[in-house]
């Protein structure tokens, strides 16, 4: 068993019974572990339906589902640390587009993934919903072209939205 868990050494949030929730944006909460299957491309998707941040102008809360998908290279993000990181946006004043880009930038910096995309589906305020999407493909790899193609065709056939 110890050999199977070698790739997750150093994680501090997972299994911790005294979890502290940070209410101000803090990318240092993110933790990684070694990809146990680096020989295979794996598309990992997180659905985060309870994301909140604050409008930087009015201070009103904004609610969203954040979808994070990535193809890891050497490192993977630990899901509890991702949950705590996303929770840290609770009192962060940022426009929807900025929050999505900040999440992407932090994860790219942390993981150096082959591919990553972040899609925020924010609930409407004032009768308008905003759904920013950003992606990244590692330069010089097939994932760079895949990112360009996915961005060019993103949301060409939007799904029916009936939950907001």
C-alpha positions in Angstrom: 0.0 0.0 0.0 2.8 2.5 0.8 4.2 2.1 -2.7 0.8 2.9 -4.2 0.5 6.1 -2.2 4.0 7.4 -3.0 2.7 9.9 -5.6 0.5 11.7 -3.0 3.1 12.5 -0.3 3.0 16.0 1.0 -0.7 16.7 0.7 -1.9 18.7 3.7 -5.7 19.2 3.0 -6.8 15.7 2.1 -7.8 13.8 5.2 -7.3 16.8 7.5 -10.1 16.9 10.1 -9.4 20.5 10.9 -10.1 22.2 7.6 -9.9 25.9 7.6 -11.9 27.9 5.0 -10.2 31.0 3.7 -12.6 33.7 2.5 -10.1 35.8 0.5 -8.5 34.7 -2.8 -5.5 32.4 -2.0 -3.9 30.4 -4.8 -1.4 28.9 -2.2 -4.2 26.6 -1.1 -3.8 24.5 -4.3 -1.8 21.3 -3.9 -0.6 18.7 -6.4 0.3 15.1 -6.6 2.3 13.2 -9.2 0.2 11.8 -12.1 0.1 8.0 -11.5 -0.5 7.5 -15.2 1.8 9.9 -17.1 2.0 7.4 -20.0 -1.6 8.0 -21.0 -3.5 11.2 -21.8 -6.4 11.5 -19.4 -9.1 14.1 -19.6 -10.0 15.2 -16.1 -13.2 17.3 -15.5 -14.3 19.0 -12.3 -17.8 20.4 -12.0 -18.0 23.0 -9.3 -21.6 24.1 -8.9 -21.3 26.3 -5.8 -18.8 28.9 -6.9 -19.3 32.4 -5.5 -17.4 35.7 -5.9 -18.4 39.4 -5.5 -19.1 42.0 -8.1 -16.1 44.4 -7.8 -18.4 47.4 -8.3 -21.6 46.7 -6.3 -20.3 44.0 -3.9 -23.2 41.8 -4.7 -22.6 38.1 -4.8 -22.2 36.3 -8.1 -23.0 32.6 -8.4 -21.7 30.1 -11.0 -20.9 26.6 -11.9 -17.3 26.4 -12.8 -16.2 23.6 -15.1 -12.4 22.8 -15.1 -11.1 20.3 -17.5 -7.5 19.4 -18.1 -5.1 16.8 -19.5 -2.3 16.5 -16.9 1.3 16.1 -17.6 3.4 15.3 -14.6 1.2 16.8 -11.9 -2.5 16.7 -11.0 -4.5 19.0 -8.7 -5.8 17.5 -5.5 -9.6 18.0 -5.4 -10.0 19.1 -1.8 -7.3 21.8 -2.3 -9.2 22.8 -5.4 -12.4 23.1 -3.4 -10.7 25.2 -0.8 -9.1 27.4 -3.5 -12.4 28.0 -5.2 -14.0 28.8 -1.9 -11.4 31.4 -1.4 -13.1 33.5 -4.1 -16.0 34.0 -1.7 -15.0 37.6 -0.9 -13.0 38.3 -4.0 -14.2 41.2 -6.1 -13.7 40.2 -9.7 -15.6 40.3 -12.9 -16.7 36.9 -14.2 -14.2 36.9 -17.0 -11.4 37.8 -14.6 -12.3 35.1 -12.2 -12.2 32.4 -15.0 -8.9 33.7 -16.3 -7.4 33.9 -12.8 -8.4 30.2 -12.2 -6.9 29.2 -15.5 -3.6 31.1 -14.9 -3.2 29.7 -11.4 -3.8 26.1 -12.6 -1.5 26.5 -15.6 1.3 27.9 -13.4 0.8 25.2 -10.8 0.4 22.1 -13.0 2.0 22.9 -16.4 -0.7 20.8 -18.0 -0.8 19.5 -21.5 -4.3 21.1 -21.9 -6.7 23.1 -19.7 -10.0 24.8 -20.0 -12.1 26.7 -17.5 -15.8 27.6 -18.2 -17.8 29.7 -15.9 -21.6 29.5 -16.2 -22.8 32.4 -14.0 -26.4 32.9 -13.0 -28.1 36.0 -14.4 -28.2 39.4 -12.7 -30.2 42.1 -14.4 -31.5 39.5 -16.9 -28.1 38.7 -18.4 -26.0 35.6 -17.7 -22.3 35.6 -18.6 -20.5 32.4 -19.4 -16.7 33.1 -20.0 -14.6 30.3 -21.4 -10.8 30.2 -21.6 -8.5 27.4 -22.6 -4.8 26.6 -23.0 -2.7 24.1 -24.9 1.0 23.5 -24.2 3.0 25.2 -26.9 4.8 23.0 -29.3 2.5 20.0 -28.7 -0.6 18.7 -30.4 -2.6 20.3 -27.5 -1.8 23.8 -28.7 -3.7 23.1 -32.0 -6.5 21.3 -30.0 -6.9 24.4 -27.8 -7.2 26.6 -30.9 -9.8 24.3 -32.4 -11.8 24.0 -29.3 -11.9 27.8 -28.8 -12.8 28.4 -32.4 -15.7 25.9 -32.1 -16.6 26.6 -28.4 -20.3 27.0 -27.8 -21.2 26.8 -31.5 -24.2 24.7 -30.5 -25.1 25.9 -27.0 -27.1 23.6 -24.9 -30.6 24.4 -23.8 -30.3 26.3 -20.5 -33.3 25.6 -18.4 -31.9 25.8 -14.9 -31.5 29.5 -14.5 
